């Protein structure tokens, strides 16, 4: 048995990655050979600490976990994997020689989705893995597709507010808009989720959460419940930079004049616009006077109305 080297170039397109954790070399050898022959990429660990390190680095698609090991046992390994946002989504199948009900219940309570009893029968293990891998594979493909089309997704536990899982794009967006990273969910997102849980449980789509950063806007949509208390939230960032450019071309405005008009359409006063653009209210007032002259209007309301009509012609999806 030659363990697969741990690196970040695992061939996930053509092979699912399984981590086997067992302190008995003979058990590892039997499973490794059976899984390798079945087309899996196999990683191994002989103890709890090594298992946690390998799981965090390689993010396997499934874990086969021995329940009873010296040091950190399998129950504790499972709890730590489920508590960490980057590994919480990984299905865990326990391997145990303990068949008493309380041990099997403990395995499931620790985060296992299934268990097999020793002595291990490779065909049984493969069958159990197939059941759980299919669901995990479909969820992974769905999440990758969301990212590919400019959406991002996170899984949040409503009770304690932990961010249990996130796509790479979601990680980037939460850091940029809120300065937070897993396992911390931004407080406004938690508040929004908890306010609308009753609607969501009745399968009524709640209003979306939206946060603005300059001409960029990040929206959150409650997608579905994925566990007893876990909720999948889909995020998307929309930029109105194209809207600002369209106003500049349509009304022959400078880039800064178009930005000022954009924020007037958004209902901002001169002081707020100055704060957003990093200039003084007086400078904003001068830009606005030139905008009025170019549009042939005398008031903010008239300028905003004219701009809004043109924007809706060019960008019907714009939210003023």
C-alpha positions in Angstrom: 0.0 0.0 0.0 1.5 3.3 -1.1 -0.4 6.3 0.3 -1.3 9.0 -2.1 0.9 12.0 -1.6 -1.0 15.0 -0.1 -1.0 18.0 -2.4 -3.4 20.4 -3.9 -3.4 18.8 -7.4 -5.7 15.9 -6.7 -7.6 14.9 -9.8 -11.1 15.7 -8.7 -12.5 15.9 -12.2 -12.0 12.1 -12.8 -11.8 10.7 -9.3 -13.5 11.2 -5.9 -11.1 11.5 -3.0 -11.6 9.4 0.1 -9.7 9.7 3.4 -9.4 6.4 5.5 -8.6 6.9 9.1 -7.6 3.7 11.1 -4.8 2.9 13.5 -4.6 -0.7 12.3 -2.3 -1.1 9.1 -4.1 -4.3 8.0 -7.5 -2.5 7.9 -6.0 0.4 5.9 -4.4 -2.0 3.4 -7.6 -3.9 2.7 -9.7 -0.8 2.2 -7.0 1.1 0.3 -6.6 -1.6 -2.3 -10.4 -2.1 -2.7 -11.0 1.6 -3.1 -8.0 2.2 -5.4 -9.3 -0.6 -7.7 -12.7 1.0 -7.8 -11.2 4.3 -9.1 -11.1 6.4 -5.9 -8.1 8.6 -5.0 -7.2 7.3 -1.5 -5.6 9.2 1.4 -4.8 7.6 4.7 -4.2 8.6 8.3 -3.3 6.4 11.3 -4.5 8.8 14.0 -6.8 11.6 15.0 -4.4 14.5 14.6 -3.2 13.3 11.2 -6.8 12.8 10.1 -7.7 16.4 11.0 -4.6 17.8 9.2 -5.2 15.7 6.1 -8.9 16.6 5.9 -8.3 20.3 6.3 -5.6 20.3 3.6 -7.1 17.9 1.0 -10.8 18.4 1.7 -11.7 14.8 0.7 -15.1 14.0 -0.7 -15.8 11.4 2.0 -14.2 10.1 5.2 -14.1 6.5 6.5 -13.4 6.9 10.2 -12.4 4.3 12.8 -14.4 5.0 16.0 -11.9 3.7 18.5 -8.3 5.0 18.3 -5.7 5.9 20.9 -5.4 9.6 21.5 -8.1 11.5 19.7 -10.8 8.9 19.0 -13.1 8.9 16.0 -16.0 10.5 17.8 -13.8 13.6 18.6 -12.4 13.7 15.1 -15.9 13.8 13.6 -17.0 16.6 16.0 -14.0 18.7 15.0 -14.5 18.1 11.3 -18.2 19.1 11.6 -17.3 22.2 13.7 -14.8 23.5 11.1 -16.6 25.4 8.2 -14.2 24.1 5.5 -14.8 20.4 6.4 -18.4 20.5 7.9 -20.0 19.4 4.6 -17.9 16.2 4.2 -19.9 12.9 4.8 -18.4 10.7 7.5 -18.9 6.9 7.6 -17.8 5.4 10.9 -16.1 2.0 11.1 -16.7 0.4 14.4 -16.5 -3.0 16.2 -18.8 -1.6 18.8 -22.4 -2.6 18.0 -24.1 -1.5 21.2 -26.8 1.0 20.5 -25.3 3.8 22.5 -22.1 3.6 20.5 -23.9 3.7 17.2 -26.0 6.6 18.4 -22.8 8.4 19.5 -21.4 8.0 16.1 -24.4 9.6 14.4 -24.5 12.4 17.0 -20.9 13.1 16.4 -21.7 13.9 12.8 -21.6 10.5 11.0 -24.0 9.9 8.2 -23.6 6.1 8.4 -21.6 3.3 9.9 -20.2 -0.1 9.0 -19.2 -2.8 11.5 -15.9 -4.6 11.7 -14.6 -6.9 10.4 -14.7 -4.6 7.4 -16.3 -6.0 4.2 -15.0 -3.8 1.3 -18.1 -4.4 -0.9 -20.4 -3.2 1.9 -18.2 -0.1 2.4 -18.3 0.7 -1.3 -22.1 0.3 -1.4 -22.6 2.6 1.6 -20.1 5.1 0.2 -22.0 5.1 -3.2 -25.2 6.2 -1.5 -23.6 9.2 0.3 -21.2 10.1 -2.4 -23.9 10.7 -5.0 -25.6 13.3 -2.8 -22.3 14.9 -2.0 -21.2 14.9 -5.6 -24.5 16.6 -6.8 -24.2 19.3 -4.1 -20.6 20.0 -5.1 -21.5 20.2 -8.7 -24.4 22.6 -7.9 -22.1 24.8 -5.8 -19.4 24.9 -8.5 -22.0 25.8 -11.1 -23.3 28.7 -8.9 -19.7 30.1 -8.6 -19.1 29.7 -12.4 -22.2 31.8 -13.2 -21.2 34.6 -10.7 -23.3 33.4 -7.8 -21.8 32.4 -4.4 -23.3 30.3 -1.7 -22.9 29.8 2.0 -24.4 27.4 4.6 -25.3 29.0 7.9 -26.6 27.4 11.1 -29.4 29.6 12.3 -29.2 28.6 16.0 -25.6 29.7 16.8 -24.9 31.7 13.6 -21.9 29.7 12.5 -20.9 29.9 8.9 -20.6 26.1 8.1 -19.6 26.2 4.5 -18.8 28.7 1.7 -17.6 28.7 -1.9 -14.4 30.5 -2.7 -16.3 33.4 -4.3 -18.5 33.7 -1.1 -15.4 33.9 1.0 -14.0 36.8 -1.1 -17.3 38.7 -1.1 -17.9 38.4 2.7 -14.4 39.6 3.4 -14.8 42.6 1.0 -18.2 43.7 2.1 -18.1 42.8 5.8 -14.5 42.2 6.7 -15.5 38.8 8.2 -14.5 35.2 7.5 -15.7 31.8 8.6 -16.8 30.6 11.0 -18.2 34.2 11.7 -21.3 35.0 9.7 -21.8 38.8 9.4 -24.4 39.9 12.0 -26.7 41.6 9.5 -26.9 38.3 7.6 -27.7 36.3 10.7 -30.4 38.9 11.8 -32.0 38.7 8.3 -32.0 34.9 8.4 -33.6 34.6 11.8 -36.2 37.3 11.0 -37.4 35.3 8.1 -37.1 31.7 9.3 -40.8 31.3 9.8 -41.5 32.3 6.1 -38.8 30.0 4.9 -40.1 27.0 6.9 -43.5 27.6 5.2 -41.6 27.6 1.8 -42.4 31.3 1.3 -39.4 33.1 -0.2 -38.6 36.0 2.1 -37.4 39.4 0.9 -33.8 39.5 -0.1 -31.0 41.2 1.9 -29.0 43.8 0.0 -25.9 45.8 0.9 -24.3 48.4 -1.2 -20.6 49.3 -1.7 -20.3 52.2 -4.1 -21.9 51.2 -7.3 -21.7 47.5 -6.4 -24.5 45.7 -4.6 -24.4 42.3 -2.9 -27.8 40.5 -2.5 -28.6 37.5 -0.4 -31.4 35.0 -1.2 -32.5 32.3 1.1 -32.4 29.2 -1.1 -33.3 26.1 1.0 -32.9 24.3 4.3 -30.1 21.7 4.1 -30.2 20.2 7.6 -32.2 20.5 10.8 -30.9 24.0 11.4 -28.7 24.7 8.4 -29.7 27.0 5.6 -28.2 27.5 2.1 -28.0 31.2 1.1 -27.2 32.3 -2.4 -25.4 35.6 -2.9 -24.8 37.6 -6.0 -22.9 40.8 -6.7 -24.2 43.3 -9.2 -22.3 46.3 -10.4 -23.9 49.5 -11.7 -20.6 50.7 -13.3 -22.2 50.1 -16.7 -25.2 52.3 -15.7 -22.8 55.1 -14.7 -21.0 54.8 -18.0 -24.3 54.7 -19.9 -25.4 58.0 -18.2 -22.0 59.6 -19.1 -22.4 58.7 -22.8 -26.1 59.5 -23.0 -25.9 63.0 -21.4 -22.3 63.9 -22.4 -21.2 64.0 -18.8 -17.8 63.6 -17.4 -17.1 60.4 -15.4 -17.4 62.3 -12.1 -20.6 64.1 -13.2 -22.1 60.8 -14.1 -21.2 59.4 -10.7 -22.8 62.4 -8.9 -26.0 62.0 -11.0 -26.0 58.2 -10.2 -26.1 58.9 -6.5 -28.7 61.6 -6.9 -30.9 58.9 -8.6 -30.2 56.8 -5.5 -31.6 59.6 -3.3 -28.4 60.7 -1.7 -27.8 64.3 -0.5 -24.7 66.3 -1.4 -23.0 65.5 1.9 -23.5 61.8 1.5 -22.3 61.9 -2.1 -19.2 63.8 -1.0 -18.5 61.0 1.6 -18.9 58.3 -1.0 -16.8 60.0 -3.6 -14.2 61.3 -1.2 -14.8 65.0 -2.0 -16.6 68.0 -0.4 -20.3 68.8 -0.6 -19.4 72.1 -2.3 -17.5 70.2 -5.1 -20.5 67.9 -5.4 -22.8 71.0 -5.7 -20.6 72.4 -8.6 -20.7 69.1 -10.4 -24.4 69.0 -10.0 -24.8 72.5 -11.4 -23.0 71.4 -14.6 -25.2 68.3 -14.7 -28.4 70.5 -14.5 -27.1 72.6 -17.4 -26.3 69.7 -19.6 -29.7 68.0 -18.9 -31.5 71.3 -19.3 -33.2 71.0 -15.9 -33.2 73.1 -12.7 -33.9 70.6 -9.9 -32.6 67.4 -8.5 -36.0 65.8 -8.9 -36.1 66.6 -12.6 -32.5 65.4 -13.2 -33.2 62.2 -11.3 -36.4 61.6 -13.3 -34.7 62.2 -16.7 -31.8 59.9 -15.7 -34.1 57.2 -14.5 -36.1 57.1 -17.7 -32.9 56.8 -19.7 -31.5 54.1 -17.4 -34.6 52.0 -17.6 -34.4 52.1 -21.4 -30.8 50.8 -21.4 -30.8 48.7 -18.2 -34.3 47.5 -17.3 -33.0 45.5 -14.4 -31.6 48.6 -12.6 -32.9 49.2 -9.0 -33.2 52.9 -8.3 
